[in-house]
Amino acid sequence: MPPETTSHRLTRQGDAPRIGIVHLGPGAFFRAFNAVYTQEAMEAQGGDWGICAVSLRSPTARDHMQPQGGCFTSVTLAETGGSDRVIGSVSEVLVAPENPGQVIARMSDPNVQIVSLTITEKGYCHNPATGDLNLDHPDIKHDLSAIQTPRSAVGFIVAALLDRRRNNTAPFTVLTCDNLPANGALMRGVVLDFARALDPDLADWIGQTVRFPSTMVDRITPATTDNDIDALAQRAGYHDPACVVHESFRQWVIEDDFVQGRPNWDAAGAQFVANVDAHELMKLRCLNGTHSALAYLGYLGGYETISDTVADPAFAAFCTALWREEITPTVPRPQGEDLEDYCATLLARYRDTAIRHKTWQIAMDGSQKLPQRLLGTIRDNLASGHVPKGLCLAVAAWLRYVGGVDEKGNDIDVRDPLAERLKTISDQAEDDTAKVAALLSVAEVFDPELAQNPGFRTSVTEAYCALVQNGAQNTLRSLQS
């Protein structure tokens, strides 16, 4: 409940902007990132770029934002002091399961020129080890048989493109903003896989006319808590259950490849480039890779947040060593970036105690994240003749985490699409060595060539046994001695 000092709920002042973007996945990151950039772009140079935000599952975002006319508060956190700002770029919020036809109609509107996404890795219904669409995924099987009432993001995109082709309407640009390597190419691949299974002629049309630019997105966005909502109410005098908290830093790099128009996001600080691959690889490996490593090891070590974790000198030294010895040697330097400075800035961001980014939150959906964040870097190290023991330790920490029991014997609430299966595999193994071997055989996560690599298997097995025997903190310290 809002505190007694709150006199009213946040409300929109003035008219909502005309809709030009449909966004799938109106979670915290979208509100802290896409919506803020879009508002600033319209403030700087105008345009009809209001956003229709579509939830593919839960009505929570709609229930929180609709009474506020789509508005919400962007709360910037910093040790030196934060700031609050009302964001009004969201003009409409829909809940797809309640009326999928309404969502398809909105996406088919000729005024909509961009469909963007922040649906997390698992939302792409793909095999993380190969990038291919999983045609056996329950949502994909449903959508192929009932294209006018889809459940998946891929199904909605293809259904809307099918309508636009039938109506001779220009296609939209599909702009994915999730942390996946070559995310535009991946999105294009799963959309074409789906379309071919539905209608090969439609797939050809999509392949020839639709654009799927890749992007790199970066802003640390912890989950909003009741305390955050109450603190805002005390400061601002209104109740806003849709408020979002985030760090001050942000970076958006976008391939400038759009079918029709786009907002002037560059006026808000976005970088438009011909190819985003180098920036994306830098961020996935340097930030997301160490974030995941710190999340699993930090959680096992008893730390609640990333800032708590790197306050321990052993964890900070581990993170720095990962960058220096195992990660940056595999990352081509993007234009305009200094990798050493970039990593130093990352560590400063991790240390910001105003950003309470929980290790448990980052640890979610590891089966979808590891192939992109850690395993590619490991493969590159192995190919150069180097066994990356730090990254292998991070993989071992994930294997221990998905076993569902922490170092003190307490249950871990593992949130992962494969959680049940991983727990069963872990429980049924005869000993620790067999447990590692069995988990490395999960082909959705580990491709067989990597899983069978002797250096990788041995290093992960030794690290796992060390975690079981000595705990995360002692294992880290011994690694650095």
C-alpha positions as CSV (number, residue, x, y, z in Angstrom):
1,M,0.0,0.0,0.0
2,P,1.2,3.5,-0.7
3,P,2.3,5.5,2.4
4,E,-0.2,7.9,4.0
5,T,1.7,10.9,2.7
6,T,0.9,10.1,-0.9
7,S,-2.0,12.2,-2.0
8,H,-2.6,10.8,-5.5
9,R,-1.4,8.4,-8.2
10,L,0.8,9.5,-11.1
11,T,-1.2,10.7,-14.1
12,R,-0.4,11.8,-17.6
13,Q,-0.2,15.5,-18.4
14,G,-1.4,16.2,-22.0
15,D,-2.1,13.9,-24.9
16,A,-0.2,10.6,-25.5
17,P,2.0,10.6,-28.6
18,R,0.7,8.8,-31.7
19,I,1.9,5.2,-31.9
20,G,4.8,4.4,-34.2
21,I,6.4,1.6,-32.3
22,V,5.1,-1.7,-30.9
23,H,7.3,-3.1,-28.1
24,L,7.1,-6.7,-26.9
25,G,8.1,-7.1,-23.3
26,P,7.4,-4.0,-21.2
27,G,9.6,-5.1,-18.3
28,A,11.9,-3.0,-16.2
29,F,14.7,-2.8,-18.7
30,F,12.4,-1.5,-21.5
31,R,11.1,1.2,-19.2
32,A,14.6,2.1,-18.0
33,F,16.0,2.1,-21.5
34,N,14.0,2.1,-24.8
35,A,11.2,4.2,-23.4
36,V,13.6,6.8,-22.0
37,Y,15.6,7.1,-25.2
38,T,12.4,7.4,-27.2
39,Q,11.0,10.1,-25.1
40,E,14.2,12.1,-25.3
41,A,14.3,11.6,-29.1
42,M,10.8,13.0,-29.5
43,E,11.6,15.9,-27.2
44,A,14.7,16.7,-29.2
45,Q,13.4,16.4,-32.8
46,G,9.7,15.4,-32.6
47,G,8.0,12.6,-34.5
48,D,5.1,10.2,-34.0
49,W,7.0,7.5,-32.0
50,G,4.6,6.7,-29.2
51,I,5.0,3.1,-28.0
52,C,2.4,0.4,-27.7
53,A,3.9,-1.9,-25.0
54,V,2.7,-5.5,-25.3
55,S,3.0,-8.0,-22.4
56,L,3.2,-11.6,-23.8
57,R,2.3,-13.1,-20.4
58,S,1.4,-11.1,-17.3
59,P,-1.0,-8.2,-17.0
60,T,1.1,-6.6,-14.3
61,A,2.6,-3.9,-16.5
62,R,-0.8,-3.0,-18.0
63,D,-2.4,-2.9,-14.5
64,H,0.3,-0.6,-13.2
65,M,0.6,1.7,-16.2
66,Q,-2.8,2.0,-17.8
67,P,-4.4,3.9,-14.8
68,Q,-1.5,6.4,-15.2
69,G,-2.0,6.9,-19.0
70,G,1.0,4.8,-19.7
71,C,3.3,7.1,-17.7
72,F,5.9,5.9,-15.2
73,T,8.8,7.3,-13.3
74,S,12.4,6.7,-14.3
75,V,14.6,6.7,-11.1
76,T,18.3,7.2,-11.6
77,L,20.3,5.7,-8.7
78,A,23.8,6.8,-7.8
79,E,26.0,7.1,-4.7
80,T,26.3,10.8,-5.3
81,G,22.6,11.3,-5.5
82,G,19.8,10.3,-7.9
83,S,17.0,11.9,-9.8
84,D,13.4,11.1,-10.8
85,R,11.8,11.8,-14.2
86,V,8.3,11.0,-15.5
87,I,8.4,9.2,-18.9
88,G,5.4,9.5,-21.2
89,S,6.5,7.8,-24.4
90,V,4.3,4.7,-23.8
91,S,0.8,5.5,-25.2
92,E,-0.8,2.1,-24.8
93,V,-0.3,-1.1,-22.9
94,L,-1.8,-4.4,-24.1
95,V,-1.8,-8.0,-22.7
96,A,-1.4,-10.4,-25.6
97,P,-3.2,-13.5,-24.1
98,E,-6.3,-11.4,-23.4
99,N,-6.8,-10.3,-27.0
100,P,-4.1,-11.6,-29.4
101,G,-6.1,-10.2,-32.4
102,Q,-5.9,-6.7,-31.0
103,V,-2.1,-7.0,-30.7
104,I,-1.8,-8.3,-34.3
105,A,-4.0,-5.4,-35.5
106,R,-1.9,-2.9,-33.8
107,M,1.3,-4.4,-35.2
108,S,-0.3,-4.4,-38.7
109,D,-1.2,-0.7,-38.5
110,P,0.6,1.2,-41.3
111,N,1.7,3.9,-38.8
112,V,3.8,1.3,-36.9
113,Q,7.2,1.3,-38.4
114,I,9.2,-0.6,-35.7
115,V,8.5,-3.7,-33.6
116,S,11.1,-3.9,-30.8
117,L,11.7,-6.5,-28.2
118,T,13.1,-7.1,-24.7
119,I,11.8,-10.6,-24.0
120,T,15.0,-12.2,-22.5
121,E,16.9,-15.0,-24.1
122,K,14.3,-17.6,-23.4
123,G,11.6,-15.6,-25.3
124,Y,13.2,-16.5,-28.7
125,C,12.2,-20.1,-28.4
126,H,15.5,-21.1,-29.9
127,N,18.2,-23.6,-29.1
128,P,20.9,-21.5,-27.4
129,A,23.7,-23.9,-28.5
130,T,22.8,-23.6,-32.3
131,G,20.6,-20.5,-32.6
132,D,18.0,-22.4,-34.5
133,L,14.2,-22.0,-33.8
134,N,13.0,-24.9,-31.6
135,L,10.1,-26.2,-33.6
136,D,9.2,-28.5,-30.8
137,H,8.7,-25.6,-28.3
138,P,5.1,-25.8,-27.1
139,D,4.4,-22.1,-28.0
140,I,5.9,-22.5,-31.5
141,K,3.9,-25.7,-32.1
142,H,0.7,-23.9,-31.0
143,D,1.4,-20.8,-33.1
144,L,2.1,-22.8,-36.3
145,S,-1.3,-24.4,-35.9
146,A,-3.1,-21.2,-34.8
147,I,-1.3,-18.3,-36.3
148,Q,-4.1,-15.8,-35.6
149,T,-3.9,-16.5,-31.9
150,P,-0.2,-16.7,-31.3
151,R,1.6,-17.0,-27.9
152,S,5.2,-16.4,-28.8
153,A,7.0,-13.2,-29.9
154,V,8.0,-14.9,-33.1
155,G,4.4,-16.0,-33.8
156,F,3.1,-12.4,-33.3
157,I,5.8,-10.9,-35.6
158,V,5.1,-13.4,-38.4
159,A,1.3,-13.1,-37.9
160,A,1.5,-9.3,-38.3
161,L,3.9,-9.5,-41.3
162,L,1.5,-12.0,-42.9
163,D,-1.3,-9.4,-42.5
164,R,0.8,-6.6,-43.8
165,R,1.8,-8.6,-46.9
166,R,-1.9,-9.5,-47.6
167,N,-2.9,-5.8,-47.2
168,N,0.0,-4.6,-49.4
169,T,1.4,-2.6,-46.4
170,A,5.1,-1.9,-46.1
171,P,6.8,-4.1,-43.5
172,F,8.1,-2.9,-40.2
173,T,11.7,-3.2,-38.9
174,V,12.3,-5.8,-36.2
175,L,14.6,-4.4,-33.5
176,T,15.7,-6.8,-30.9
177,C,17.3,-5.4,-27.7
178,D,18.2,-8.5,-25.8
179,N,21.7,-9.7,-24.8
180,L,22.3,-12.2,-27.5
181,P,25.3,-12.3,-30.0
182,A,24.3,-11.0,-33.4
183,N,20.8,-10.5,-32.0
184,G,19.4,-9.1,-35.2
185,A,20.7,-12.1,-37.3
186,L,19.4,-14.5,-34.6
187,M,16.0,-12.8,-34.7
188,R,15.9,-12.9,-38.5
189,G,16.8,-16.6,-38.4
190,V,14.1,-17.7,-36.0
191,V,11.5,-15.6,-37.8
192,L,12.4,-17.1,-41.2
193,D,12.5,-20.6,-39.6
194,F,8.9,-20.1,-38.4
195,A,7.7,-18.5,-41.6
196,R,9.1,-21.3,-43.8
197,A,7.3,-23.8,-41.6
198,L,4.1,-21.8,-42.1
199,D,4.3,-20.5,-45.7
200,P,7.5,-20.6,-47.8
201,D,6.3,-17.7,-49.9
202,L,5.9,-15.5,-46.9
203,A,9.4,-16.5,-45.7
204,D,10.8,-15.3,-49.1
205,W,8.9,-12.0,-48.8
206,I,10.2,-11.4,-45.2
207,G,13.7,-12.3,-46.2
208,Q,13.6,-9.8,-49.1
209,T,11.8,-6.9,-47.4
210,V,12.1,-6.9,-43.6
211,R,15.2,-5.5,-41.7
212,F,16.6,-6.9,-38.5
213,P,19.3,-4.6,-37.3
214,S,21.5,-5.8,-34.4
215,T,21.9,-3.7,-31.3
216,M,24.0,-3.5,-28.2
217,V,22.2,-2.3,-25.0
218,D,23.6,-1.5,-21.6
219,R,22.1,-0.2,-18.5
220,I,22.1,-2.0,-15.1
221,T,18.4,-2.2,-14.0
222,P,17.8,-4.0,-10.7
223,A,14.3,-5.2,-9.9
224,T,12.1,-2.5,-8.4
225,T,11.2,-3.2,-4.7
226,D,8.3,-2.0,-2.5
227,N,10.9,0.2,-0.7
228,D,11.8,1.9,-4.0
229,I,8.1,2.6,-4.7
230,D,7.6,4.0,-1.2
231,A,10.7,6.1,-1.3
232,L,9.6,7.7,-4.5
233,A,6.2,8.4,-3.0
234,Q,7.8,10.1,-0.1
235,R,9.9,12.3,-2.4
236,A,7.4,13.0,-5.2
237,G,4.1,12.9,-3.4
238,Y,2.5,10.4,-5.7
239,H,2.2,6.6,-5.9
240,D,3.8,4.9,-9.0
241,P,3.8,1.1,-8.9
242,A,5.3,1.2,-12.4
243,C,8.4,3.1,-11.5
244,V,11.8,1.7,-12.5
245,V,15.2,2.1,-10.9
246,H,18.5,2.1,-12.8
247,E,22.1,3.3,-12.9
248,S,23.0,6.6,-14.6
249,F,25.2,4.9,-17.2
250,R,23.6,3.8,-20.5
251,Q,24.8,2.9,-24.0
252,W,22.8,1.9,-27.1
253,V,24.6,1.0,-30.3
254,I,22.3,0.3,-33.3
255,E,22.9,-0.9,-36.8
256,D,21.4,1.8,-39.0
257,D,19.3,-0.5,-41.2
258,F,15.6,0.3,-41.1
259,V,12.8,-0.4,-43.6
260,Q,11.0,2.9,-43.0
261,G,11.8,5.7,-40.5
262,R,13.1,5.6,-37.0
263,P,13.2,8.0,-34.0
264,N,16.2,10.3,-33.8
265,W,17.6,8.2,-31.0
266,D,21.1,9.6,-31.8
267,A,19.8,12.9,-30.4
268,A,19.4,11.1,-27.1
269,G,22.9,9.6,-27.3
270,A,22.5,6.4,-29.2
271,Q,25.3,5.4,-31.6
272,F,24.3,4.4,-35.1
273,V,26.9,2.2,-36.8
274,A,27.2,0.0,-39.9
275,N,28.0,-3.1,-37.9
276,V,27.4,-3.6,-34.2
277,D,29.2,-7.0,-33.8
278,A,32.4,-5.7,-32.1
279,H,30.4,-3.6,-29.6
280,E,28.0,-6.4,-28.9
281,L,30.8,-8.9,-28.4
282,M,32.6,-6.5,-26.0
283,K,29.5,-6.0,-23.9
284,L,28.4,-9.7,-23.9
285,R,31.8,-11.0,-22.8
286,C,33.1,-8.1,-20.7
287,L,29.9,-7.1,-18.9
288,N,27.4,-10.0,-19.2
289,G,30.1,-12.6,-18.8
290,T,31.6,-11.3,-15.6
291,H,28.1,-10.4,-14.3
292,S,27.1,-14.1,-14.6
293,A,30.4,-15.3,-13.1
294,L,30.0,-13.0,-10.2
295,A,26.3,-13.9,-9.8
296,Y,26.9,-17.6,-9.4
297,L,30.0,-17.4,-7.3
298,G,28.7,-14.5,-5.3
299,Y,25.4,-16.2,-4.6
300,L,27.2,-19.3,-3.5
301,G,29.6,-17.2,-1.4
302,G,26.7,-15.7,0.5
303,Y,26.5,-12.2,-1.2
304,E,23.1,-10.7,-2.1
305,T,24.2,-8.1,-4.6
306,I,27.0,-7.5,-7.2
307,S,28.2,-4.5,-5.2
308,D,28.4,-6.7,-2.1
309,T,30.3,-9.3,-4.1
310,V,33.0,-7.1,-5.5
311,A,33.5,-5.4,-2.1
312,D,35.3,-8.6,-1.3
313,P,38.8,-8.1,-2.6
314,A,39.0,-11.8,-3.8
315,F,36.0,-11.4,-6.0
316,A,37.1,-8.0,-7.4
317,A,40.6,-9.5,-8.2
318,F,38.9,-12.5,-9.8
319,C,36.8,-10.2,-12.0
320,T,39.8,-8.1,-13.0
321,A,41.8,-11.3,-13.8
322,L,39.0,-12.6,-16.0
323,W,39.1,-9.4,-18.1
324,R,42.8,-9.3,-18.4
325,E,43.7,-12.9,-18.9
326,E,40.7,-14.6,-20.4
327,I,38.1,-12.2,-21.9
328,T,39.7,-9.2,-23.5
329,P,42.3,-11.2,-25.5
330,T,39.2,-12.7,-27.3
331,V,37.5,-9.4,-28.0
332,P,38.4,-7.2,-31.1
333,R,38.5,-3.6,-30.1
334,P,35.4,-1.8,-31.2
335,Q,35.8,1.6,-32.9
336,G,36.1,4.3,-30.4
337,E,36.5,2.0,-27.4
338,D,39.5,1.3,-25.1
339,L,39.0,-2.2,-23.6
340,E,41.1,-1.5,-20.5
341,D,39.1,1.7,-19.8
342,Y,35.8,0.0,-20.6
343,C,36.5,-2.8,-18.0
344,A,37.7,-0.2,-15.4
345,T,34.4,1.6,-15.9
346,L,32.5,-1.7,-15.5
347,L,34.2,-2.4,-12.1
348,A,33.3,1.1,-10.9
349,R,29.7,0.4,-12.0
350,Y,29.7,-2.9,-10.1
351,R,30.9,-1.2,-7.0
352,D,28.2,1.4,-6.9
353,T,26.3,0.5,-3.7
354,A,23.2,2.5,-4.8
355,I,22.6,-0.2,-7.5
356,R,21.4,-3.2,-5.6
357,H,21.5,-5.7,-8.4
358,K,20.8,-9.0,-6.8
359,T,23.0,-12.0,-7.7
360,W,19.9,-14.2,-7.7
361,Q,18.2,-11.9,-10.3
362,I,21.3,-12.1,-12.6
363,A,21.5,-15.9,-12.1
364,M,18.1,-16.5,-13.7
365,D,17.9,-18.4,-17.0
366,G,21.5,-19.5,-17.0
367,S,20.9,-22.3,-19.4
368,Q,19.9,-19.6,-22.0
369,K,22.7,-17.2,-21.0
370,L,25.8,-19.3,-20.6
371,P,26.3,-20.1,-24.3
372,Q,26.4,-16.4,-25.2
373,R,28.1,-15.0,-22.1
374,L,30.7,-17.6,-21.2
375,L,31.0,-20.5,-23.5
376,G,32.0,-18.6,-26.7
377,T,34.9,-17.0,-24.8
378,I,35.9,-20.4,-23.4
379,R,36.0,-21.9,-26.9
380,D,38.1,-19.0,-28.2
381,N,40.6,-19.5,-25.3
382,L,40.8,-23.2,-26.0
383,A,41.3,-22.6,-29.7
384,S,44.4,-20.5,-28.8
385,G,45.8,-23.3,-26.6
386,H,44.8,-21.7,-23.3
387,V,42.5,-23.4,-20.7
388,P,40.6,-20.5,-19.0
389,K,40.4,-21.7,-15.5
390,G,38.5,-18.6,-14.2
391,L,35.7,-19.0,-16.7
392,C,35.7,-22.8,-16.1
393,L,35.2,-22.0,-12.4
394,A,32.2,-19.8,-13.4
395,V,30.7,-22.7,-15.3
396,A,31.3,-25.0,-12.3
397,A,29.5,-22.4,-10.1
398,W,26.5,-22.6,-12.4
399,L,26.5,-26.4,-12.3
400,R,26.6,-26.2,-8.5
401,Y,23.9,-23.5,-8.4
402,V,21.4,-25.5,-10.6
403,G,21.8,-28.4,-8.1
404,G,19.4,-26.3,-6.1
405,V,21.2,-26.4,-2.7
406,D,23.6,-23.7,-1.5
407,E,26.8,-24.2,0.6
408,K,24.9,-24.1,3.8
409,G,22.4,-26.7,2.7
410,N,19.6,-24.2,2.0
411,D,17.3,-24.6,-1.0
412,I,18.0,-22.3,-4.0
413,D,15.0,-21.0,-5.9
414,V,16.4,-21.7,-9.4
415,R,14.5,-19.9,-12.1
416,D,15.4,-21.5,-15.4
417,P,13.5,-23.1,-18.3
418,L,15.5,-26.3,-17.7
419,A,15.5,-26.1,-13.9
420,E,13.6,-29.3,-13.2
421,R,15.6,-31.4,-15.6
422,L,18.9,-29.9,-14.4
423,K,18.0,-30.7,-10.7
424,T,17.1,-34.2,-11.6
425,I,20.4,-34.8,-13.4
426,S,22.3,-33.4,-10.5
427,D,20.4,-35.4,-7.9
428,Q,20.8,-38.7,-9.8
429,A,24.5,-38.6,-10.3
430,E,26.6,-41.0,-8.3
431,D,29.4,-38.6,-7.4
432,D,30.7,-35.1,-8.2
433,T,32.6,-36.2,-11.3
434,A,29.6,-38.0,-12.7
435,K,27.4,-35.0,-11.9
436,V,29.7,-32.6,-13.9
437,A,29.8,-35.1,-16.8
438,A,26.0,-35.5,-16.8
439,L,25.3,-31.8,-16.8
440,L,27.9,-31.1,-19.5
441,S,26.0,-33.5,-21.7
442,V,22.9,-31.2,-21.8
443,A,23.1,-30.3,-25.5
444,E,20.8,-27.3,-25.3
445,V,23.6,-25.6,-23.3
446,F,26.9,-27.2,-24.2
447,D,27.7,-28.2,-27.7
448,P,29.3,-31.7,-27.8
449,E,32.6,-30.6,-29.1
450,L,33.1,-28.2,-26.2
451,A,31.7,-30.7,-23.6
452,Q,34.1,-33.4,-24.7
453,N,37.2,-31.1,-24.8
454,P,39.6,-32.7,-22.2
455,G,41.0,-29.4,-20.9
456,F,37.5,-27.9,-20.4
457,R,36.1,-31.0,-18.8
458,T,39.0,-31.5,-16.4
459,S,39.1,-27.8,-15.4
460,V,35.3,-27.6,-14.8
461,T,35.4,-30.9,-12.8
462,E,38.3,-29.8,-10.7
463,A,36.6,-26.4,-10.0
464,Y,33.3,-28.1,-9.2
465,C,35.0,-30.4,-6.7
466,A,36.8,-27.5,-5.1
467,L,33.5,-25.5,-4.7
468,V,31.9,-28.5,-3.0
469,Q,34.9,-29.1,-0.7
470,N,36.0,-25.6,0.0
471,G,33.2,-23.2,-0.9
472,A,33.3,-20.3,-3.3
473,Q,35.3,-17.8,-1.3
474,N,38.1,-20.2,-0.4
475,T,38.2,-21.6,-4.0
476,L,38.6,-18.1,-5.4
477,R,41.4,-17.3,-3.0
478,S,43.3,-20.5,-3.9
479,L,42.9,-19.7,-7.6
480,Q,44.7,-16.4,-7.1
481,S,47.5,-17.8,-4.8
